[in-house]
Each structure stands twice: as C-alpha cells, then as structure tokens.
Amino acid sequence: NDFTSLEVVMLMNAHKKLEYQRIDNLKLLLNAICDHQDEWTGRHIALAANAVAHFYIYEPSFWRMVAVSLPKLVWSMNPLELCNLVAAMARMDRRDMRSLALIARMCRRCAERNLFSQETLAVSINSFAKLDFNHQSLSKHFEASVLLKLNRALSMGPDYRKSSLRDVDVFDVQALVLTLQALVCLVGASEEVIEKLLMLISWSKNEVSNFQRRTLKTTCIILRKQHGQLCRRLPQDVRNALHELEHTPTEVPTFESRWMKELRLTLQKMDINVELKAVVDDQVLDILLPTSNAVVCAVGPFAYYTSSTNRTAYSKLHQRLLEAEGYTCMVVPYYEWAELKTEEDKMVYLWSLGRRAAARDRADRTAEAAPSGEAAEALTSDLSDIGERRL
C-alpha cells in the first residue's frame, strides 16, 4: 500500500520492458491495481491493459472492472491510450462489444481531427479488424486519415523513408503492412487507398522482414482473387515487387499443437493420405488431403474469442484463404474433438465430416452443371468411403 496506483501500473509495465516474467509477481501487482479502481484514469486502464495483454494474464475480474470504468473515463483518453487499450483487447481476443463501441466513438472523434500518429492509426485499424468490429462511420474516418498520410508520403517520392525525413508523420513498413492487411483482408477500402499502400510497400520492399513478408503473402492472395482488375492496372514496378514478395521464401517458425497431431495420427490410422504443411500461410500448419484437394482445419482455442464459440477474424480469414485457393475445408473445433472419448468415436466423427464435405461439393457442382461420372468420382472426399469399408 506504499505505492500509488500509477506507480503500481508503472511497475507492471517495467516487468514488460525488462522481460521479467514472474507470473506470481505480476498477479500480485494486478491485484493491487484492481484494489485501487476508484483512482483509475484513462492512462491507468491503457497501461495496465497493455501489460496484462503482453503477459497473456487471463484475469476476467480485471476486464470486468475495465468495462465498468470505461464509460466514465474513455472521453478523456488520448489516441495513444485508446490504441493501447484496443490493441490489448485484440491481443487477448476479448470481444466486448459495449467497450469497443465506446472506444470506437472516441477513436472516430480523434480520427476526424487527425490526431492519430502513423503507428497508433495502423495498430487501431488492425485491432478493430481483428476483433471483427466494423462500423461504417469509424471505417470512413480511419480511411480518410490513412489517405492523408499516404498522400504526404507519396509527395516525397521513393526516398520518403530516409533518415532526414523520419520526423515526418508517414507510415513505416510495419504500419503499412498492418494497414494493408486490415483494409484488404478484413475491412475493405477504396481501390485508391489500396493502390497507394501497395506503391509505398513496393518502395520499401527491401526493408520487409520475414514476418511482414508472411503477412503480405496472404494479403496478395486476397488481392488476386478479389481485386484482379486493380492488380492488372498497377504499375509494372509495383507488380514486380508484389511478385517478389509473394514468391520469396520466409523463415518463420511453425508449430503443431498436441491435439492437432492427435487428429492427424487418427486420419493416418484410417488409411487416409495426409500431409502436414503450410498451405496458404507460412506460419500456420494445415492437415492437407492431397488426393481430394481438401484441408482438415484443426480450429483450436486461440481461434475463438475469449469465453465464446465465435471464431476470430484471423481464423475465418485463414479458411477464406484456403477456399480462395480452391481447397475444401473441413473444420474440426477443439471443443467438439474434446468430447470424443474413444478412438472409434473420433474415426466416426471424421468419416461423417468427410461425407458432409463431399456432399456439399457435389451439391455445389450440381448447381453449376450436371457432372460426368469421372467428375462425380473426383468430388468424393478421402474420408467418404471409410464408413463403407467399416460396415
């Protein structure tokens, strides 16, 4: 009790800066912050939420207090504090629509007055998109702010990122990548904004990191599929830069979860030909069924918003990317798989999943044109004959 509430918040953020991850200390500090709720300001909420999200501390009581305090405090928060708060909610996949609506109203006012810096603008746009919060008025003012900064950068020419111009508020590479992904893949924007973003990225292509390239690769898929005419009329140097970014290998780590491995091994026991590979995203592994051009999507707990069964915007985007590339997606939610206790139950579940996917494909093809015998055979999933062999 010798520390003020602001000092406790600063101590918690110091742990983040020093990369000192003692969860017991952090929870002690968080409890001290919660004990001083009556002293909170917008800065307290923004800094505390930022630290909580950084360490992935799932403390529902803290977020409930934030939701209760926000209606009184949000109107005094500046753009940096608003950005920190919505980014923390996005990192924790905490989709509290009432709190997001309050933050969005204040963000709209700040965007109207062009108060966002390039970093806070890009992070705010991306965070709202990740939380699947799309509001027409907010998107309109965000896009206007983006366009203003893009025009400023384009007027400086290809050298706009030189050290002598670093004090000018224009998008850096990270902000460009975040903004492009959010506007192209999740929110939507005018072709003018997209074209200008692509121009600046082409000028900065040599600064792109592996993780940024990974994000741009998935964005290029959506561009090709949904903005074909725009891509065809881009200047040749921009098209060359996009081609180079899309086809340059990225060095990013991949990870197979325990239950995803269990799912894959179950498929192999059913004599299904499977491959574990990154199909459309270099960092996300998928279970590919090569003979039927299908993908079994193991949708884990981090693909859902906190305390819900609503899939995150990024999770749905990954499925859209697979479908855009012509793959049939068979989604296996983690909570359904956890209910299957025996190996036989799991095999029956997967067989049924394959039959339903094959039936959907067959119905889609029939709606377009009556398929020939060979085409009908091609529509059959790798899983569709499992039950027939078992019976």
C-alpha positions in Angstrom: 0.0 0.0 0.0 3.0 2.3 -0.1 2.7 2.7 -3.8 0.2 4.9 -5.6 -2.0 3.3 -8.2 0.0 4.9 -11.1 3.3 3.6 -9.6 1.9 0.1 -9.4 0.9 0.3 -13.1 4.4 1.6 -14.0 6.0 -1.3 -12.0 3.9 -3.8 -14.0 5.0 -2.2 -17.3 8.6 -2.3 -16.1 8.4 -6.1 -16.0 7.4 -5.9 -19.7 10.3 -3.7 -20.6 12.8 -5.9 -18.7 11.2 -9.1 -19.9 11.0 -10.3 -16.3 8.2 -12.8 -16.4 7.4 -13.8 -12.8 3.7 -14.5 -13.1 3.2 -14.5 -9.3 4.7 -11.0 -9.0 2.6 -9.8 -12.0 -0.6 -11.2 -10.5 0.2 -9.5 -7.2 0.7 -6.2 -8.9 -2.5 -6.7 -10.9 -4.5 -7.4 -7.7 -3.0 -4.1 -6.3 -4.2 -2.2 -9.4 -7.7 -3.7 -9.1 -7.8 -2.7 -5.4 -7.4 1.0 -6.4 -10.1 1.0 -9.1 -11.6 4.3 -7.7 -8.3 6.0 -8.6 -8.2 4.9 -12.2 -7.8 7.3 -15.1 -7.7 6.5 -18.8 -3.9 6.2 -18.5 -4.2 3.6 -15.7 -6.5 1.5 -17.9 -4.4 1.8 -21.0 -1.1 0.9 -19.3 -2.5 -1.9 -17.2 -4.3 -3.5 -20.1 -1.2 -3.2 -22.2 0.9 -5.1 -19.6 -1.8 -7.7 -18.9 -2.1 -8.5 -22.7 1.7 -8.6 -23.1 2.0 -11.4 -20.5 -1.3 -13.1 -21.5 -2.7 -12.9 -18.0 -6.3 -14.1 -18.2 -7.9 -12.3 -15.3 -11.6 -11.8 -16.0 -12.2 -9.6 -13.0 -9.7 -7.0 -14.3 -11.5 -6.8 -17.7 -14.9 -6.6 -15.9 -13.5 -3.6 -14.0 -12.3 -2.0 -17.2 -15.7 -2.4 -18.7 -17.4 -0.8 -15.7 -14.9 2.1 -15.6 -14.7 2.8 -19.3 -18.0 4.8 -19.7 -16.7 7.5 -17.3 -13.0 7.5 -18.5 -13.0 6.9 -22.2 -13.8 10.5 -23.1 -10.6 11.8 -21.5 -8.3 9.2 -23.3 -5.9 10.4 -25.9 -5.2 8.4 -29.2 -2.2 6.6 -27.7 -4.2 5.4 -24.7 -7.1 4.3 -27.0 -4.7 2.5 -29.2 -3.1 0.7 -26.3 -6.4 -0.4 -24.9 -7.9 -1.7 -28.1 -4.7 -3.4 -29.1 -4.6 -5.2 -25.7 -8.2 -6.4 -26.2 -7.2 -7.6 -29.6 -4.2 -9.5 -28.3 -6.4 -11.2 -25.7 -9.2 -11.8 -28.2 -11.5 -10.1 -25.8 -14.5 -9.0 -27.9 -16.5 -6.9 -25.5 -18.9 -5.1 -27.9 -20.0 -2.5 -25.4 -16.5 -1.4 -24.6 -15.5 -1.5 -28.2 -18.4 0.8 -29.2 -17.2 3.3 -26.6 -13.6 3.2 -27.7 -14.8 3.4 -31.4 -16.7 6.6 -30.7 -13.7 8.3 -29.2 -11.4 7.0 -32.0 -13.8 8.4 -34.6 -13.5 11.9 -32.9 -9.7 11.6 -32.8 -9.6 10.5 -36.5 -11.8 13.4 -37.5 -9.2 15.8 -36.1 -6.3 13.8 -37.5 -4.8 13.2 -34.0 -3.5 9.7 -34.6 0.1 9.2 -35.4 1.0 6.6 -38.1 1.8 3.9 -35.5 -1.4 4.4 -33.4 -3.6 4.7 -36.5 -2.3 1.4 -38.1 -2.5 -0.5 -34.8 -6.0 0.8 -34.1 -7.3 -0.1 -37.5 -5.8 -3.6 -37.3 -7.0 -4.2 -33.7 -10.6 -3.3 -34.5 -10.4 -5.5 -37.6 -9.0 -8.4 -35.6 -11.9 -8.1 -33.2 -14.3 -8.2 -36.1 -15.7 -4.8 -35.2 -16.7 -3.0 -38.4 -18.5 0.3 -38.2 -19.2 2.3 -41.3 -18.6 5.8 -39.7 -15.4 4.6 -38.0 -14.0 3.0 -41.1 -14.8 6.1 -43.1 -12.8 8.4 -40.8 -10.0 5.9 -40.4 -9.7 5.6 -44.2 -9.6 9.4 -44.6 -6.7 9.6 -42.0 -4.9 6.8 -43.9 -5.3 8.6 -47.2 -3.9 11.9 -45.8 -0.7 10.1 -44.6 -0.4 8.2 -47.8 -0.6 11.3 -49.9 2.0 13.0 -47.7 4.4 10.1 -48.2 3.8 9.8 -52.0 4.5 13.5 -52.4 8.0 12.9 -51.0 8.9 10.2 -53.6 10.7 6.9 -53.1 13.1 8.4 -50.5 10.3 9.2 -48.0 11.9 6.8 -45.5 15.3 8.4 -45.4 16.7 9.4 -42.1 16.4 13.1 -42.9 12.6 12.7 -43.2 12.0 10.4 -40.2 10.4 13.2 -38.2 7.6 13.5 -40.7 4.5 11.5 -39.7 4.3 9.0 -42.5 3.8 5.2 -42.4 6.7 3.0 -41.6 6.9 -0.5 -43.1 5.2 -2.2 -40.1 2.3 0.3 -40.2 2.0 -0.2 -44.0 1.7 -4.0 -43.7 -0.8 -3.9 -40.8 -2.9 -1.3 -42.6 -2.9 -3.1 -45.9 -3.8 -6.5 -44.4 -6.7 -5.0 -42.3 -8.1 -3.0 -45.2 -7.7 -5.6 -47.9 -8.5 -8.8 -46.0 -10.8 -7.8 -43.2 -12.5 -4.4 -43.5 -12.4 -3.3 -47.1 -11.3 0.0 -48.6 -11.4 2.0 -51.8 -9.0 0.9 -54.6 -7.3 4.3 -54.4 -6.2 3.6 -50.8 -5.1 0.1 -51.7 -3.1 1.2 -54.7 -1.3 3.9 -52.7 -0.5 1.4 -50.0 1.0 -1.0 -52.5 3.0 1.7 -54.1 4.7 2.6 -50.7 5.3 -1.0 -49.9 7.0 -1.5 -53.3 9.3 1.4 -52.4 10.1 -0.2 -49.1 10.3 -3.9 -50.2 14.0 -4.2 -49.1 13.1 -3.3 -45.5 10.4 -6.0 -45.2 11.1 -8.6 -42.5 10.2 -12.3 -42.7 7.1 -11.9 -40.5 5.9 -8.9 -42.6 6.5 -10.9 -45.8 4.4 -13.7 -44.4 1.5 -11.2 -43.8 1.9 -9.7 -47.3 1.8 -13.2 -48.9 -1.6 -13.9 -47.5 -2.8 -10.4 -48.5 -1.6 -11.0 -52.1 -3.9 -14.0 -52.3 -6.9 -11.8 -51.5 -5.7 -9.1 -53.8 -5.5 -11.6 -56.7 -8.9 -13.1 -56.0 -11.0 -10.1 -55.1 -9.1 -7.2 -56.8 -8.0 -8.7 -60.1 -8.6 -5.6 -62.2 -6.7 -3.4 -59.7 -3.7 -5.8 -59.8 -3.7 -5.8 -63.6 -3.5 -2.0 -63.8 -0.8 -1.5 -61.2 2.5 -0.1 -62.5 4.9 -2.7 -63.6 7.4 -2.0 -60.8 4.7 -2.4 -58.2 3.6 -5.7 -59.7 7.2 -6.9 -59.8 7.6 -6.0 -56.1 4.5 -7.9 -55.2 5.6 -11.0 -57.2 8.9 -10.9 -55.5 7.4 -10.6 -52.0 4.9 -13.4 -52.6 7.4 -15.9 -54.0 10.4 -15.2 -51.7 10.6 -17.9 -49.0 10.1 -16.8 -45.4 11.9 -18.1 -42.4 9.2 -18.2 -39.7 8.6 -20.9 -37.0 5.7 -23.3 -37.3 4.1 -25.3 -34.5 1.8 -28.4 -34.4 -0.4 -28.5 -31.3 -0.8 -31.7 -29.3 -4.5 -32.2 -30.3 -3.8 -31.4 -34.0 -1.1 -34.1 -34.0 -3.6 -36.5 -32.5 -6.2 -35.6 -35.2 -3.6 -36.2 -37.9 -2.5 -39.5 -36.5 -6.1 -40.6 -36.3 -6.5 -39.9 -40.0 -3.4 -41.9 -40.8 -4.9 -44.8 -38.8 -7.9 -44.6 -41.1 -5.6 -45.1 -44.1 -6.0 -41.6 -45.3 -3.2 -40.0 -47.2 -2.3 -36.8 -45.2 0.4 -34.1 -45.4 1.2 -31.6 -42.7 2.3 -28.4 -44.4 1.8 -24.7 -44.5 -0.7 -24.4 -47.4 -1.6 -20.7 -47.6 0.2 -19.2 -44.6 3.9 -19.9 -44.0 3.4 -19.9 -40.2 0.2 -21.9 -40.0 0.3 -25.7 -40.5 -2.7 -27.4 -42.1 -3.6 -31.1 -42.5 -3.8 -31.5 -46.3 -5.6 -34.4 -48.0 -3.8 -34.2 -51.4 -5.9 -36.6 -53.4 -9.1 -34.7 -52.8 -7.7 -31.2 -52.6 -9.2 -30.8 -49.1 -7.8 -29.4 -45.8 -8.8 -30.5 -42.3 -8.8 -27.3 -40.3 -7.9 -28.0 -36.6 -9.5 -24.9 -35.0 -8.0 -24.6 -31.5 -9.0 -22.5 -28.5 -6.9 -19.5 -29.7 -9.0 -19.3 -32.9 -12.0 -18.3 -30.8 -12.8 -15.1 -29.0 -12.4 -15.3 -25.2 -15.3 -17.1 -23.4 -17.2 -17.7 -26.7 -17.5 -20.1 -29.6 -17.3 -17.3 -32.1 -14.2 -17.7 -34.4 -11.8 -14.8 -34.6 -11.5 -12.7 -37.7 -8.0 -14.2 -38.4 -9.3 -17.7 -38.0 -12.1 -17.1 -40.5 -9.6 -15.3 -42.8 -7.4 -18.4 -42.9 -10.4 -20.5 -44.0 -11.3 -17.9 -46.7 -7.7 -18.1 -48.0 -7.9 -21.9 -48.3 -11.2 -21.7 -50.1 -10.0 -18.9 -52.3 -7.1 -21.2 -53.4 -9.6 -24.0 -54.3 -9.4 -26.2 -51.2 -12.4 -27.8 -49.5 -12.3 -27.0 -45.8 -13.4 -29.5 -43.1 -13.4 -27.6 -39.8 -12.8 -29.5 -36.5 -13.5 -27.3 -33.5 -11.4 -28.2 -30.4 -14.4 -28.4 -28.1 -16.1 -31.0 -30.4 -13.0 -33.1 -30.6 -12.5 -33.0 -26.8 -16.0 -34.6 -26.4 -14.9 -37.7 -28.4 -13.5 -40.2 -25.8 -12.7 -43.3 -27.8 -10.7 -43.8 -31.0 -13.7 -45.3 -32.7 -15.8 -42.1 -31.9 -13.1 -40.0 -33.4 -13.0 -42.1 -36.6 -16.7 -42.0 -37.0 -16.7 -38.2 -36.5 -14.0 -37.7 -39.2 -15.8 -40.1 -41.5 -19.1 -38.1 -41.1 -17.2 -34.8 -41.6 -15.8 -36.1 -44.9 -19.1 -37.3 -46.1 -20.7 -33.9 -45.4 -17.9 -32.1 -47.1 -18.2 -34.4 -50.2 -21.9 -33.9 -50.2 -21.5 -30.1 -50.2 -19.0 -30.2 -53.0 -21.3 -32.4 -55.0 -24.3 -30.1 -54.5 -22.2 -27.1 -55.5 -21.1 -28.7 -58.7 -24.6 -30.0 -59.5 -25.9 -26.4 -59.1 -23.4 -25.2 -61.8 -23.7 -28.2 -64.2 -24.5 -31.8 -64.1 -21.2 -33.6 -63.6 -20.0 -36.6 -65.6 -19.2 -39.9 -63.9 -15.5 -39.1 -63.6 -16.3 -35.6 -62.2 -18.6 -37.1 -59.6 -15.8 -39.5 -58.6 -13.4 -36.6 -58.2 -15.7 -34.9 -55.8 -15.5 -37.8 -53.3 -13.6 -37.0 -50.2 -10.7 -39.1 -48.9 -12.9 -39.8 -45.9 -16.1 -40.6 -47.8 -15.6 -44.3 -48.2 -14.3 -45.0 -44.7 -17.8 -46.0 -43.3 -18.4 -48.2 -46.3 -15.2 -50.2 -45.6 -16.0 -50.4 -41.9 -19.6 -51.6 -42.4 
